Amino acid sequence: MHERIVIRNMANIVEENAQLKRDLDTAKKQLTRIGLVHERLGQKSDELAMRYDDERRRSAKRKRTSSVSSVSPSSSRSGSSPSRSHSFGVEQYKDKLTIMNVELDNLKKRLLNKLTNLQDESNTAQAELKIERSKREICEKRRHHIIKMMACLLYQFGADHELLLSFAESCKNEDVTEIEQSQHAVALAEQATRTRREWQQMKAALNEHGTAFEAQRKEADEERDKLLTRLSTLEQESEDRQAALESLKDFRESTEKLRKVLDLTRVTREVDQPAPNNFKNLNAELDKAALSVGVRQLTKSVTNALYVIERNAIQVVTEQANKAYHKLQARLATVEAGVEAEKKRAADAQSALEVCVREKDEALQTAKTLKEAAETAERQKDKYKKVSDAIRLAAQETLRKIEQKPTSHERVKAIDDKFSERKEVREMVEEERMTTAEDQIGMFDHLAKASSSVRADDDFVIDDIFMSHKKKRKQTDDREERSKRDRHIADHKRHEQTLDSCNMCIDSTKLRKHLIVAVGLKTYLAVPSVQSLVEGHCLIVPMMHVPSSLQLDEDVFDEMKIWRKGLVAMLADRDEDCVFIESAKNVQHQPHMCIECIPLPKELGDAAPIYFKKAISECEGEWSDNKKLIDLASRGGDIRRAIPKGFSYFAVDFGLQSGYAHVIEDEQRFPANFAKEIVGGMMDLDHNLWRKPSVETFDEQTAKVVHFKDMWKSYDWTERVKQRLKDSDESDD
């Protein structure tokens, strides 16, 4: 690839040099042509000047001649026709001379313009010539640089010393053109490429030989292992045979002892034999001979018996050794099978234990869900009870109104009292915030339709509209009830779809579990999936899907405070401060809330309230319906006491100190990275860290989680709490 690029660049440079030469020749020809034209114009101007001088002299001579002829007396009497004809000729010549003067002036102007243009063209040509010369110098430098590069490439591709010398000589030779040099370089590059390909083929062959050698080496290692195993087996067999030989040796010693006893018996008999007479001596000798023959036979038989016994003993010992070896092999196989069975049993037990743990977790989660459902049902029950009580009270009040028929003033006062008793200011604000313009338009439309056929009198109030047209009102109420039910169904479907697509819910399939650092009872601690703003950047996330802190349960809110205390302690030991940020935007779309913890240096942590206070005061428009800056310290540090439910807001706390809150009115103008932009400006960070943070790879995310776990290990309270709960459950059982 490199040699092709170099060859292509050299060809382009050669073409550029040829084009520059052609342009230079063309410029030289144009300069020569311009010089010739300039010379011709000079000659023509000289001729015109000479003609002009001749004409002036002729005209002066004619004027003198005409004046002399007019003074002579004879001419006056000779007649008027010659003088008139002469004067007419002079006038005509004057006119021609005037025309020629005008033409000469025009010609001078044109010549001057042409000279100016020629000078401009010559200056332009000289400038172009300088540019071409500079280009040529640049091309020469580039050519020398490429020659050096080609030499380096040839050296890297394995060109020998003679090729490099020939290439250098061809480059130094001035008679050789650039095209020939480039062709020579191309040929050398092709030769070097072929050499490189051959070297690569040799390298591939060496790699193949190395692979074959590795395979052979592995086979040799396997054979060596087999031989070592066989050698150990033979050593064991030799030890068994040595033991058998030792037993045979003991048997031979016992046999020798028996033989010695027999010899002693024979000698004793010979010693105890009395001295015979002649006959007796003969008989004794015969008996002795017979006894010696019997002893020899007995000894031979005993020896044969001993040999047979020894051979049988060796065979028996060998068979016993083989049987013992086979028994040991069988026992070893049985033990290995038992070990494999135990391993399999342990793996099954481990998998069963994991299944049990998973089922236990699912059961706990199910129990938790059922408990929450029961609590929700209790709340719904209380709510329905309150609604039913309110309906009953409203019905009683309506009956009482119908029976008593109060005046308009009393009815208005009763309605005001009823609404003031049933609704607080917070509920009225929430209703006003949650009600849309379409609902109000529909209500006014309903009132207009209902009041179109009602005749008002002095005692008429707006409540009379709702008391008339019961049939129409019932139909309208049914239609409103159906639309309300459809709206609730659509909201429920949208909520379910949001839960399915959420990547923060603990039960969601899209949760990135490798980002979780620690898991509490109701919440968990994780790191962001994108590049962190600073080291130690983390998230506190509730397990259940909640859009903001305003809707958190009390135990979840308290657990998030525990996370905050642990993080503040960890960063304080590192001589750092931190800010806790929550941005609850578009709460009507039910997002999953989280609180971000961003560490800061100690000196910036002290100045952080000033930065955030100024930024919140200047955010969004100049005019707003709500107070821009809400000091949470005056509300006990509880965001739930400062902002009603259903509002979008931004909140920031500085460590364990209460911070500020801001109600977001224009969610399109309020930036999502508002707090990160402030922190980035304080720490002078790259703007890409909060505008377009890059998504990290799995390895980078895992390394970040491991590093954060090492920092958080000494401050992790979740394990202690879980162990305490486990001990309490065991004690209850």
ABEGO torsion letter per residue (X at the ends): XAAAAAAAAAAAAAAAAAAAAAAAAAAAAAAAAAAAAAAAAAAAAAAAAAAAAAAAAAAAAAAAAAAAAAABAAAAAAEAAAAAAAAAAAAAAAAAAAAAAAAAAAAAAAAAAAAAAAAAAAAAAAAAAAAAAAAAAAAAAAAAAAAAAAAAAAAAAGBBAAAAAAAAAAAABAABBAAAAAAAAAAAAAAAAAAAAAAAAAAAAAAAAAAAAAAAAAAAAAAAAAAAAAAAAAAAAAAAAAAAAAAAAAAAAAAAAAAAAAAAAAAAAAAABBBBBAAAAAAAAAAAAAAAAAAAAAAAAAAAAAAAAAAAAAAAAAAAAAAAAAAAAAAAAAAAAAAAAAAAAAAAAAAAAAAAAAAAAAAAAAAAAAAAAAAAAAAAAAAAAAAAAAAAAAAAAAAAAAAAGBBAAAAAAAAAAAAAAABBAAAAAAAAAABBAAAAAAAAAAAAAAAAABBBBAABBAAAAAABGAAAAAAAAAAAAAAAAAAAAAAAAAAAAAAAABAABAABAABBAAABABBBAABBBBBBABBBABBGBBBBBBABBBABAAABBAAAAAAAAAAAAAAAAAAAAAGBBBBBBBBBBGAAAGBBBBBBBBBBBAAAAAAAAAAAAAAAAABEBABBABBABBBAAAAGGBAAAABBBGBBBBBBBBEABBBBBBBBABAAABBAAAAAAAAAAAAGBBAAAAABBBBBBAAAAAAAAAAAAAAAAAABAAAAAAAAAAAAAAAAX
